[in-house]
Amino acid sequence: RAEGDGGEGEGEGVGGGRHVVVIGAGPCGLFAALTLARAGVRVTLCERGKPVEQRGRSIGALIKRRVLDPESNFCYGEGGAGTWSDGKLTTRIGRNSAAGRTVLQTL
């Protein structure tokens, strides 16, 4: 249960006093956190890795000098794994559903 969710009867309606923790600042985590916040839910977004600007330096060090930062690399950090690949969102360009287009336009 989410923190602040007292069970039956509580949490009905928009937000309902709930607090949700979203793990990961990749596209899914970012969009989930934004959607929840817009619905009035208190959200805490947790990300293991570094912000995307710092993460770029970590990935550069990995590629050029073979220095691995276990907390900031291709797998961990803001933007998720797709930040340095074609990603799941862009592989369907031209064939995206309305929901997929909404995510792309929002982020």
C-alpha positions as a LaTeX table, in Angstrom:
\begin{tabular}{lrrr}
\hline
Residue & $x$ (\AA) & $y$ (\AA) & $z$ (\AA) \\
\hline
Arg1 & 0.00 & 0.00 & 0.00 \\
Ala2 & 1.07 & 3.54 & $-0.64$ \\
Glu3 & 1.96 & 5.68 & 2.35 \\
Gly4 & $-1.11$ & 7.59 & 3.51 \\
Asp5 & $-3.46$ & 4.92 & 2.19 \\
Gly6 & $-5.49$ & 3.92 & 5.22 \\
Gly7 & $-7.35$ & 1.25 & 3.34 \\
Glu8 & $-11.10$ & 1.12 & 2.76 \\
Gly9 & $-12.75$ & 4.47 & 2.16 \\
Glu10 & $-9.57$ & 6.55 & 2.08 \\
Gly11 & $-7.94$ & 7.50 & $-1.19$ \\
Glu12 & $-11.12$ & 7.82 & $-3.21$ \\
Gly13 & $-11.34$ & 10.64 & $-5.72$ \\
Val14 & $-8.46$ & 12.59 & $-7.22$ \\
Gly15 & $-5.27$ & 12.10 & $-5.24$ \\
Gly16 & $-7.07$ & 11.01 & $-2.12$ \\
Gly17 & $-4.16$ & 12.02 & 0.12 \\
Arg18 & $-2.03$ & 9.20 & $-1.24$ \\
His19 & 1.74 & 9.22 & $-1.54$ \\
Val20 & 3.31 & 7.08 & $-4.25$ \\
Val21 & 7.01 & 6.36 & $-4.68$ \\
Val22 & 8.07 & 5.88 & $-8.32$ \\
Ile23 & 11.35 & 4.05 & $-8.83$ \\
Gly24 & 13.40 & 5.06 & $-11.87$ \\
Ala25 & 13.58 & 8.25 & $-13.92$ \\
Gly26 & 13.41 & 6.58 & $-17.29$ \\
Pro27 & 10.55 & 7.37 & $-19.65$ \\
Cys28 & 8.06 & 5.15 & $-17.80$ \\
Gly29 & 8.99 & 6.46 & $-14.36$ \\
Leu30 & 8.99 & 10.09 & $-15.46$ \\
Phe31 & 5.65 & 9.76 & $-17.22$ \\
Ala32 & 4.09 & 7.82 & $-14.33$ \\
Ala33 & 5.26 & 10.42 & $-11.81$ \\
Leu34 & 3.95 & 13.27 & $-13.97$ \\
Thr35 & 0.59 & 11.57 & $-14.52$ \\
Leu36 & 0.17 & 10.85 & $-10.82$ \\
Ala37 & 1.16 & 14.39 & $-9.84$ \\
Arg38 & $-1.31$ & 15.86 & $-12.33$ \\
Ala39 & $-3.98$ & 13.67 & $-10.70$ \\
Gly40 & $-3.20$ & 15.25 & $-7.33$ \\
Val41 & $-1.18$ & 12.37 & $-5.89$ \\
Arg42 & 1.92 & 13.25 & $-3.85$ \\
Val43 & 4.86 & 11.64 & $-5.67$ \\
Thr44 & 8.45 & 10.90 & $-4.72$ \\
Leu45 & 10.62 & 10.00 & $-7.72$ \\
Cys46 & 13.72 & 7.96 & $-6.88$ \\
Glu47 & 16.61 & 7.47 & $-9.30$ \\
Arg48 & 19.72 & 5.48 & $-8.54$ \\
Gly49 & 21.93 & 7.21 & $-11.07$ \\
Lys50 & 23.01 & 10.74 & $-11.83$ \\
Pro51 & 21.14 & 13.50 & $-13.68$ \\
Val52 & 21.44 & 13.21 & $-17.45$ \\
Glu53 & 24.12 & 15.93 & $-17.78$ \\
Gln54 & 26.43 & 14.22 & $-15.27$ \\
Arg55 & 25.51 & 10.82 & $-16.64$ \\
Gly56 & 26.85 & 11.88 & $-20.05$ \\
Arg57 & 30.26 & 12.46 & $-18.50$ \\
Ser58 & 30.12 & 9.05 & $-16.81$ \\
Ile59 & 29.31 & 7.35 & $-20.11$ \\
Gly60 & 32.07 & 9.29 & $-21.88$ \\
Ala61 & 34.57 & 8.05 & $-19.27$ \\
Leu62 & 33.33 & 4.50 & $-19.77$ \\
Ile63 & 33.64 & 4.63 & $-23.56$ \\
Lys64 & 36.91 & 6.57 & $-23.82$ \\
Arg65 & 38.83 & 5.48 & $-20.69$ \\
Arg66 & 36.99 & 2.29 & $-19.68$ \\
Val67 & 36.19 & 3.80 & $-16.26$ \\
Leu68 & 32.91 & 2.38 & $-14.99$ \\
Asp69 & 30.79 & 4.28 & $-12.49$ \\
Pro70 & 28.50 & 1.57 & $-11.08$ \\
Glu71 & 25.86 & 4.17 & $-10.20$ \\
Ser72 & 25.88 & 6.10 & $-13.48$ \\
Asn73 & 26.26 & 4.25 & $-16.78$ \\
Phe74 & 24.19 & 2.93 & $-19.69$ \\
Cys75 & 21.77 & 1.24 & $-17.28$ \\
Tyr76 & 21.45 & 3.67 & $-14.37$ \\
Gly77 & 20.64 & 7.35 & $-14.43$ \\
Glu78 & 18.06 & 9.91 & $-15.42$ \\
Gly79 & 16.43 & 9.12 & $-18.74$ \\
Gly80 & 16.83 & 5.36 & $-18.43$ \\
Ala81 & 18.65 & 2.98 & $-20.72$ \\
Gly82 & 17.07 & 4.50 & $-23.84$ \\
Thr83 & 18.87 & 7.81 & $-23.37$ \\
Trp84 & 21.93 & 6.38 & $-25.16$ \\
Ser85 & 20.16 & 4.05 & $-27.57$ \\
Asp86 & 17.26 & 4.30 & $-29.98$ \\
Gly87 & 14.98 & 3.41 & $-27.08$ \\
Lys88 & 11.59 & 1.76 & $-27.07$ \\
Leu89 & 9.69 & 5.00 & $-27.68$ \\
Thr90 & 11.44 & 5.93 & $-30.92$ \\
Thr91 & 11.46 & 2.48 & $-32.55$ \\
Arg92 & 7.78 & 2.88 & $-33.42$ \\
Ile93 & 7.97 & 6.30 & $-35.10$ \\
Gly94 & 5.18 & 6.50 & $-37.66$ \\
Arg95 & 3.30 & 3.62 & $-36.03$ \\
Asn96 & 2.65 & 5.00 & $-32.55$ \\
Ser97 & $-0.76$ & 4.75 & $-30.96$ \\
Ala98 & $-2.38$ & 7.87 & $-29.54$ \\
Ala99 & $-1.08$ & 6.89 & $-26.09$ \\
Gly100 & 2.48 & 6.50 & $-27.41$ \\
Arg101 & 2.31 & 9.90 & $-29.14$ \\
Thr102 & 1.08 & 11.48 & $-25.90$ \\
Val103 & 4.15 & 10.18 & $-24.05$ \\
Leu104 & 6.53 & 11.37 & $-26.79$ \\
Gln105 & 4.95 & 14.82 & $-26.96$ \\
Thr106 & 4.90 & 15.19 & $-23.16$ \\
Leu107 & 8.46 & 14.14 & $-22.50$ \\
\hline
\end{tabular}
